[in-house]
Amino acid sequence: MTLHEDDLDLGLDLVRALVDATLPDLAALPLRLLEARGSSNALFRLGDDLLVRLPRQPGGSATIEKEARWLPQLARHLPVAVPEIVAVGPPQLGYPERWSVVRWIEGHTPAVVTGPAATHQPCADLAWDLAAVVTALRAIEVPRPAHEDPELRSYRGAALTTRDDQMLRDLQACRGIPDVELDLDGAAALWDQAMCLPQDEPTTSWCHGDLFAENLLQREGRLAAVLDFGELSVGDPTVDLIVAWEVLDHESRQLFRQAVGVDEPEWHRARAWALSLALMTLPYYWTTMPDRCESRLAIARAVLEDFQRVGS
C-alpha cells in the first residue's frame, strides 16, 4: 500500500535482487515481506535471523547511514538490545537509496493502554524498564562529531515552542476529519497552557526521538529491545518521555516519571509533545495506517485525561 506521494517501488523481486547482488552469501535464504509495516522503511524478513530495511522515500539513505554510524556506539551503554547492523547495501538496480540488513530480535510490541485501568495488565515493570532506557540514553556522552553532525539535528530535539505553528495547523486539520473522536477544544487548551510553561535552558543529550510502542519489543513481560533509531538526534531529550502516555497506565506513568527524575515543567512539556506528535499523525495516516492512528488517538486521550484530572 502506498503511504507517501513519493513512495519508491519496493517489490519483493527487487529486494531479492538487491540482497543477492550485494550479499551473495545470503542468496539462499528465503525472503518475505514482513506483516508489520513501517512508515519510513519497508521491512522484509530474510531467513530466520535477519531483517532487511529499505527506505520508502527518496533521501532515506541519511537515516540508514546515521544508524550505521552511531548505533554501535550507543548499544553498549543501553540496558536493552538495539538493532545490530549486519550490512549496509548501496543504491543499485534502479533503487536510489542505501538500505540495511539487521539482526532479527524476537519479541512483541507492548499493548497500547486504552480504556479503564481494570481492562489492562499492570505496567510497573515496563515503566522501570523504559525509565532505565531513557536515563541511560541521557547519560551517554555526546562526542564532538555528534554535536557537529547535521543529521543529528531534528525538530523533535528542539524547544517545544518551535512546534506552535505546526500544532495549530494540525489541530485545524484534525477538525476536518469527520469521524475523529477526540476533544480538540481540550487539546487546544492544553497546548495554549503548554506554550506558557517556563522554557528552561534545554539539556543536550542523545534522543531516540520516536519512542512509540511500535518501536519497542517485550519478552516475558520485560522490555527487550528498542528499534528504529531513524529519528536519533542530539538535543532536548524531553520528547523521549512521550511513550509514558501510550503504554503506561496512570500509576505506572508516575513510577516512570519518578524513576527518570522529571520536574513538573518538563513533564508538562513532555505531555504536550505527546499530544503534538499524536495529532500530527492523524490527518496524514488516517486512511493508510488506521492501527497507528488508533494508537495515537489513545495517546491523545491519555494526555487529555491527565490534563483534566489535575486541572492543568
C-alpha positions in Angstrom: 0.0 0.0 0.0 1.2 3.5 -0.8 1.9 5.6 2.3 3.5 8.7 0.7 3.1 10.5 -2.5 6.8 9.9 -3.3 6.9 6.2 -2.3 9.6 4.2 -4.0 8.7 0.9 -5.8 9.9 -1.8 -3.4 8.6 -5.2 -4.7 9.8 -8.5 -3.5 11.7 -9.2 -6.7 13.7 -6.0 -6.4 14.6 -6.7 -2.8 15.6 -10.2 -3.6 17.9 -8.9 -6.4 19.4 -6.3 -4.1 20.3 -8.8 -1.5 21.6 -11.4 -3.9 23.8 -8.8 -5.8 25.2 -7.3 -2.6 25.3 -10.2 -0.2 25.6 -13.4 -2.3 26.3 -15.5 0.8 22.7 -14.7 1.9 21.2 -15.5 -1.5 19.9 -18.9 -0.4 17.9 -17.5 2.5 14.1 -17.2 2.0 12.8 -13.6 1.8 9.3 -12.4 2.6 7.5 -9.1 3.2 7.0 -8.6 6.9 3.4 -8.2 8.0 4.3 -5.3 10.4 4.7 -2.1 8.4 7.0 0.8 9.0 6.2 4.3 7.6 9.8 5.1 6.9 11.2 1.7 5.9 9.8 -1.3 4.1 10.6 -4.5 6.1 11.5 -7.9 4.8 12.3 -11.0 6.8 15.5 -12.7 5.5 15.7 -16.3 6.8 15.1 -16.7 10.5 17.7 -14.3 11.8 17.8 -11.2 9.6 15.7 -8.3 8.6 16.1 -6.1 5.5 15.1 -2.4 5.9 14.7 -0.2 2.9 13.7 3.5 2.9 10.3 4.1 1.4 11.1 7.6 0.2 13.9 9.5 -1.6 16.5 10.7 0.8 16.1 7.8 3.2 19.8 6.9 2.9 20.5 9.5 5.6 18.8 7.6 8.3 20.3 4.3 7.3 23.8 5.8 7.4 23.1 7.6 10.7 22.1 4.3 12.4 25.1 2.5 10.9 27.4 5.2 12.3 26.0 5.8 15.8 24.1 2.7 16.9 27.2 0.5 17.6 28.5 3.3 19.8 25.2 3.6 21.7 24.4 -0.1 22.0 27.0 -0.9 24.6 25.6 1.7 27.0 21.9 0.7 26.8 20.2 -1.9 29.1 18.2 -3.5 26.3 19.0 -4.7 22.8 19.0 -2.4 19.7 19.3 -3.4 16.1 22.7 -4.9 15.2 23.6 -3.8 11.7 25.0 -6.7 9.7 25.4 -4.9 6.4 24.6 -1.7 4.6 23.7 -2.1 0.9 24.4 0.5 -1.9 22.0 2.1 -4.3 21.8 -0.1 -7.4 19.4 -1.9 -9.8 17.3 1.3 -10.1 16.8 1.6 -6.3 18.3 5.0 -5.3 18.9 4.6 -1.6 21.1 2.8 0.8 19.5 0.0 2.8 20.4 -2.2 5.7 20.3 -5.7 7.0 20.0 -6.1 10.8 19.8 -9.0 13.2 16.3 -10.1 13.9 15.2 -9.6 17.5 12.4 -11.7 18.9 9.6 -10.1 20.9 6.2 -8.4 20.7 5.2 -4.8 20.9 3.7 -3.6 24.2 0.0 -3.2 24.4 -1.3 0.4 24.0 -3.2 1.3 27.1 -6.8 2.2 26.4 -10.0 2.4 28.5 -10.4 1.9 32.2 -7.5 0.6 34.3 -9.2 -2.7 35.0 -9.0 -3.8 31.4 -5.2 -3.9 31.0 -2.3 -5.6 32.7 -0.2 -3.7 35.3 2.7 -1.8 33.7 5.1 -1.3 36.6 7.9 -3.5 35.1 7.6 -1.8 31.8 7.7 1.7 33.5 11.0 0.8 35.2 12.5 -0.7 32.1 11.6 2.3 30.0 13.0 4.7 32.6 16.2 2.7 32.5 16.5 3.2 28.8 15.7 6.9 28.9 18.1 7.6 31.7 20.9 5.6 30.1 20.4 7.4 26.8 20.6 10.7 28.5 23.7 9.7 30.3 25.8 8.7 27.3 28.4 11.3 26.4 27.8 13.1 23.2 31.1 13.3 21.3 32.1 16.4 19.4 31.4 14.8 15.9 27.8 14.1 17.0 27.4 17.7 18.1 28.6 18.8 14.7 26.6 16.3 12.6 23.7 18.0 10.8 21.9 14.6 10.5 21.6 14.6 14.3 19.5 17.8 14.4 15.8 17.3 14.5 12.7 19.3 15.3 12.0 16.6 17.9 15.1 17.7 19.9 14.2 21.4 19.7 12.3 23.5 22.2 8.5 22.7 22.4 7.7 26.3 21.4 9.1 25.7 17.9 6.1 23.4 17.3 3.4 26.1 17.9 2.6 27.0 14.3 2.6 23.4 13.2 0.4 22.3 16.1 -2.2 24.9 15.2 -2.2 23.6 11.6 -2.6 20.0 12.9 -5.5 21.0 15.2 -7.2 22.6 12.2 -6.6 19.5 10.0 -7.9 17.2 12.7 -11.1 19.2 12.9 -11.6 18.3 9.2 -11.6 14.6 10.0 -15.3 13.9 10.3 -15.2 10.8 12.5 -12.3 11.6 14.8 -13.4 11.1 18.4 -11.3 13.5 20.4 -11.8 16.6 22.5 -10.0 19.0 20.2 -11.1 22.0 22.2 -9.4 20.4 25.2 -6.3 19.7 23.1 -6.2 23.4 22.1 -6.5 24.5 25.8 -3.7 22.1 26.9 -1.5 23.4 24.1 -2.1 27.1 24.9 -1.1 26.4 28.5 2.0 24.5 27.4 3.1 27.5 25.4 3.2 29.4 28.7 5.4 26.9 30.5 8.8 28.0 31.7 11.3 27.4 28.9 14.3 26.2 30.8 17.7 26.1 29.2 17.4 22.7 27.4 19.6 19.8 28.4 21.5 18.5 25.4 21.8 14.7 25.1 21.0 11.8 22.9 17.3 11.4 22.0 15.7 8.4 20.4 13.0 10.8 19.1 10.5 8.1 18.1 9.8 6.2 21.3 6.4 4.8 20.5 5.1 1.3 21.2 5.7 0.2 17.6 9.4 0.7 18.2 9.6 -1.4 21.4 9.8 -5.2 21.9 8.9 -7.1 25.1 9.7 -10.7 26.1 8.2 -12.3 29.2 6.8 -9.0 30.4 10.1 -7.1 30.3 11.4 -4.6 27.8 13.8 -6.5 25.5 14.7 -4.0 22.7 14.3 -0.6 21.3 14.1 -0.4 17.5 14.2 2.1 14.7 16.7 4.9 15.5 15.9 6.8 12.4 14.9 9.9 14.4 18.1 9.7 16.6 19.2 13.2 17.4 21.2 15.3 19.8 19.0 17.9 21.6 16.4 18.3 24.3 15.5 14.7 25.4 12.0 15.7 26.7 10.5 14.2 23.6 11.5 10.7 24.7 9.0 10.8 27.6 6.1 10.6 25.2 6.0 6.8 25.5 4.5 7.2 29.0 1.1 8.2 27.6 0.9 5.2 25.2 2.0 2.1 27.1 1.7 3.0 30.8 -1.4 3.4 32.9 -1.7 6.4 35.2 0.0 4.8 38.2 2.9 3.3 36.2 3.3 6.7 34.5 4.1 8.2 37.8 6.6 5.5 38.6 8.3 6.2 35.2 8.3 9.9 35.9 9.9 9.4 39.4 12.5 7.0 38.1 13.6 9.3 35.3 13.6 12.3 37.7 11.5 14.7 35.8 10.3 18.0 37.3 6.9 19.4 36.7 7.6 21.8 33.8 9.5 19.2 31.8 6.7 16.6 32.5 4.1 19.0 31.2 6.2 19.8 28.1 6.5 16.1 27.5 2.8 15.8 27.7 2.4 18.5 25.1 5.0 16.8 22.9 2.9 13.6 23.1 -0.2 15.4 22.1 1.5 17.2 19.3 3.1 14.1 17.7 -0.2 12.3 18.1 -2.3 14.9 16.3 0.4 15.3 13.6 -0.2 11.7 12.7 -3.9 11.7 12.3 -4.5 13.8 9.1 -1.6 12.2 7.3 -2.2 8.5 8.1 -5.9 8.4 8.8 -6.8 6.2 5.8 -3.5 4.4 5.2 -2.4 3.4 8.7 -5.5 3.1 10.8 -3.8 1.0 13.5 -1.2 3.7 14.0 -3.9 6.3 14.2 -5.8 4.3 16.9 -2.6 4.3 19.0 -2.1 8.0 18.5 -5.7 8.6 19.5 -5.1 6.6 22.6 -2.1 8.8 23.4 -4.1 12.0 22.9 -6.9 10.7 25.1 -4.5 9.7 27.9 -2.9 13.1 27.7 -6.2 14.9 27.9 -7.3 12.6 30.8 -4.2 13.6 32.7 -4.8 17.3 31.9 -8.4 17.1 33.1 -7.5 15.1 36.2 -5.3 17.7 37.7 -6.9 20.7 36.0 -3.7 21.8 34.4 
